[in-house]
Amino acid sequence: MTTIGRCWMAAFGLTLTTAACGSSDLAAEGTDVTPITRAQTPDSEFTPVELEATVDSLVAEMNKSSLEPMQMVVLLKSLSDFFEPIATGASRAMGELEVTGNVLGPIDHSDDVTTTQDLQNQQIDLAVADGAGGIAVSPFGDVNIAAIDKAVANGVHVVTLDTDMAASKRSLYVGSLNKSAGATAANTLLTMLPEPPGTVLIHGSIGTDWIDGYERTQAAQDVIGEAGYTFIVTQAVFGDNEAYDVDWMKSRIVTADPPVIGLLGLFNISHRCVLAADAAGIPDVPIVAFDFDPKTVDYMRQGRIRATHAQRQYYEGYLVPYILYGIQTIGLDATKEILSPLMVDGNKVNIGFDMVPSGKIDAYNDFLHTIGVIQ
């Protein structure tokens, strides 16, 4: 690995190739490191105040200790689309910390998932052999457990992000919590609905093979059901299956009893709820979405989607280098204590998400601009 210094960068590819700004030599062991200074985030109604304050507290405590050089690596499923803001945040944090490290992941989505998974495990092994003190990884699934546990057995702290791997020996998980996300999105829709009776169609996930989507969906339907509404869950079909997905939603809408009075989309293809509502002849029904996909934003500008819930990918990436450096500098327990305002279940750091009403699109884009990301 090579020293990043005070710059933003992400290493692209599936091998631990070097790319750097500044010196290419790792500082000698024990060399004094200058106090950590964070770049200031401009105030905005969307600034996550508690999260920002927590990072400041972590920095203040680390600056009281003996700061030393550190190597780390952040391994992502991809460096494009959803993961691009994560890479930006991680690279910026490593620059502020002046650690040695890279952000790595495939540029293109490979059809050979097994190969991509194997390469990620190889990257974990290479990072350990290269002397990394900390690894952050967005795992593909159980196939990564052995590699993660091997790294931990070699004295390397591992933090997962985006997707948790609770069965592994990872120290912490950093990301949005799906139960909270599903419940919050459902509560947003409830404020727009007439009194029961009525049916809410949830565009979610009914299979436990994808636990994140399943938990988000279960939490949403619990909130809807407890409020006295009937709910229908249709399985979101990703990829080039939009027509099938929309037709299936339409068929459930037209046969619903009582009639559908609201739609809730829980993933980045939430914009399809608009197409389904149009196809079923209920264009004015309230629709609440998830993520900040361009198609979703377009429908928000048209007033068709009334609100969406954007994940804080930038902060997901930004937090993990600070957490890894904190674990090395002041220890895991002390780091967890400082992170306690964000902690759930003792080992999950909840970054939360942003509820964006349709009338606040420009304000939210302005906030994203201040942190240098596009979602």
N, C-alpha and C positions, 0 to 999 in steps of 0.2 A: 504494500500500500504506500501511498505517498501523502505528504502533508498537504492539507487543504488550505490552511491559513484563513485569512479573513476574506473569503470569496464564496460565491454560491456555485456549486457544480454538481453534476450527477454523471457517474460513469455508466455508459450505455453498453449493453452486451451481456453475454452469459459467462464471461470469464473474468478473473480478477486482474484485468489489465490496468495499467497505471494511467492516471490522468490527474493533473493537479494545477493549482495556482500557487505560486510562491516556491519555497524551498522544496526540493525533492528528498531531503535527508531528514529522517526521524530524529527529533531532539534526543540527546543523550539521556539515559535513565537518571532521574533525580534532578534534572535541570529545572530551575524555577520557571513557572508559567505565570504570565501576567494575569491579573484578576479578570474574571469573566465579565464582559459588558454586553448586554443585549441591545439589539436594535429596538428603538421605541416604535410601538404600534399606535398609529393615530387613533384618537377616540372616534367611535362610531356607535350607533345604536345596536349594531351587530357584533361589536367587540365582546368576546367572552371574558368578562371582567374577572370572574372567580378563577378561571383557568390562567389568565395572564398573571394575576396576583400570586397564584400558587407557584408558577415558574419563577417569579421574582423572589419568592421566599426560598426556593431551592437554591437559586444562584447565591443569595445572601449567605446561606449556611455553607455552601461549598467554598465561597470566597474566604471564610474563616479558617479553612483547613489548608493543608499543604497540597496545592495543586500540582499535579504531575502529568506528563504526556500520556496519551492513551491512544490505542488503536481500536477502531470499531468498524463494523460494516452493517449496512441496512440492505436487506434482501427483499425485493418486492416481486409479486407475481408478474408485474408489467411495469414499464416506465411510461405508458401512454394512457389516455382516457382517464378513468377514475383515479389511477395511481399517479398521474403527473403532478397534481398538487401535493401529494404525499412526498414525492421525491424532492420537490422544491423546498418544502418545510424541513425535511431531514438535512438537505444540503446546507441550508441557511444556518441551522442550529450547529452543525459541525464546524462551519466557518466561525461562528461566534465563540465556540468552545476552543477553537484552534487545535482540534484533535486530528489524528491521522485516520483517514477512512474514505470509503466510497459508498455510493448508493448504486445498487446493481439490480438488474432485472432484464427480461427480454423486451426488445423494442416492439416486435410484432407478436401477435398471438399465434402460437404454433398449434397445428392440428394434432401433433403428437404430444398429448398431455403427459404421457409417461416419461418421455425424454426430458421435458421441461421440469418435471418433478425431480427426476434423477439429477439434473444439473443443479437444481437448488440445493439438494443434499450435498453435492460435491462442493458447492460454494461454502456451505457451512463448514465442511471438513477443511477446506483450504484456508478459511479465515482463522480457524483454530491453529493450524500449522503455521500460519503467517504471523501469529502472535497477537491476535485480537484479544482485547480484554472484555469486549462486549459485542453481542450480535443482536440485531433486531431483525425479525423475519415475519413476513406475511405468508404463513404456511398454506400449502395446498390441501392438507388433511393428515390423516393418520400416517401417511407415507413419510412424513417428516419427523415423527416422534423419535425414532431411533437416533437420527442425526442430531436433533436438539439435545437429547439426553446424553449423548456422547460428548457434546460440547460442554455441557454442564459438568459432567464427570471430569473433564479436563480443566475445570476451574474457570470456565467462561460463563458469565451471566448472559442469559438469553431472555429477551422480551419479545412477545408476539404482538402483532398489530393487524388491524383489519379483520383477520380471522383468528380466533383463539385456538389454542391447543392445550386445553386444561388437563388432558391426560398426560402431558409431558412434564418435565421438570423445569419448565420456564419459570422465571421469577415473577413476571407481571404480564398482564394483557393491557394494551392501550387501544381504545377505539370507542365507537358508539355501542351502546348496549341495546340489543334488539327488542327486549321486552319493553323497556322505557320508550323506545322509538315508536313501536306499534301503538302503545297506549296513548302517547301524546298526539300522534297523527289522528287517531280515532276521536280524541277529545276535541281536536280542532274542528273536525267535521260536525260533531254534535252541536256546536254553537250555531250551525247553519241550517239545521234540520227543523221541520215542523214537529209538533208533539206526536208521539206514537199513537196509533200503529203505523208501521211502514217498514220497508225492507231496505237494507244497505247492502250493496254489492261490494265485496272486498276483493280486489285483484291482488292475490297474495300467493302463498305457497302452502300446500296441504300435505306435502311429503316430509317425513322426518329425515330423509337422506341429506337434505340441506337444512341443518339445524338452525342456522341464523335466520333464514327466511321463514321457517316454520315458527320460531319463537316470536318473531315480529308479528306474524299473522295471528297467532293464538292470542297475543296480548290485545291486538286490535279488536278481534271478535269478542273477547271478554268484556271490553269496555262498551261496545255496541250492544251486546246482549243485556248487560246489567242496566243499561239505560232504558230498556224496555222495547228495543227494536228487534225485528227479525233480521238475520244476516245470511247472506249467501257468499261462500268463498269460491272463487274460480282460480284455477291454477294458472299463474303467469307463465306464458310460453316464450322463452327468450329466443333470440336469433331471428332468422328470416321467416318467421311464422306469424307475422302481424295479422294477416287476413284470417287465419284460423283462430287466433287469439280473440280477435274482435268478434267474429261470428259466434264463438262459444259464449262470450259475455252477453252478446245480444240475445241469444236463445234463453239464457237464464233470466235476463231482464224481462222479456215479454211474457214469460210464464210465472213470474214471481207473484206470490199472494201472501201478504198484501203487496201492493205495487212498490217498485223501487223509488225511493225518495232521496237517495244519495249514493255516490260512488267514492270509494277510497282506494287509491293505488299506492302500493307499498314499495315499489322499486323504480328503477330509472326508466322503465317503459310505461310509466303511469299515464303518459299522454294518450295511450290507447283507450283509456276510459272515455275520453271525449268522442272518439270514433264509435265506440260501442253505444254511447248514449244517443248519438245522432242516428245510428242505424236502427235503434229501438224506438225512435220517435219521441225522446224525452230530452231535448237539447238544453233545457233550462235547469236541469237537476244540478244541485250542488256537487262539485267534484273537488276533492283534496288529493294532492299528489305527494310523491317522495322524490328526492334528488333534484338537481338543477339542470337536467338535460335540456338542450336548446329547443327541442320540440315542446317540452313542457313549458318552457319560458314563453314561447310563441303563443301557446294557448292561454297562458296567464295574461299576456298583454291584450288578448281578445276578450278577457273576462270569462273564459270558459272553465279554466281551472282557478279556483279562488285562493288557494294557498298551497305551498309546497314545503317540504322539510328537507333542508340541505345538510348533508353530512359535512363535518369539519375536517376534510381530508388534510388540508394544510397543517392544522394543529396536530393531527394524528402523527404526521411525519416529524413535525417540529419537536414534539415532546420526547420522542424515544431517545435521541442522542443525549438530551439533558438527563433523562432517567438513567441511562447506562453510565454516564459520567458521574452522576450522583451516587449510584451503587458502588462504583469503584472508590470514590472520594470519601464519602461519609458513611457508607454501608447501606445494605438493603433496608434494615429496619428503620434507620433514620430517614432514608428517602421516602419510605412508605408513610411515615408519620407526617412529613411535610406535605405529601400528596393526599392526605386523608380527606380534605374537602372534596376531592374528586373520586375517592375510592369507594368501591362496592364489593361486598363479599370478601374483603381482605386482600384481594390480589388482582382486581380489575380497575383500571383507571378509565373513568367515563368522560370522554371528551364532549359529550352532548351533541346537539345539532341545532341548526338555525331554522326557526319557523318564519317563512317569508310570505307575507300576504301579496296578493297580485298587485296591489298599489305600491309596493316597496321594491320592485325589481331593480329600478335604477339605483336606489340607495344601497341595495345589497351588492350590485355590481361595482359601485364606487368603493365599498368596503373591500371587496376582493382585490380591486386594483391597488389599494394601499398595501396589501400584503403580497402583491405580485403574483397572483394566481388567477386562472380561469377555470371555472367548474361547469 
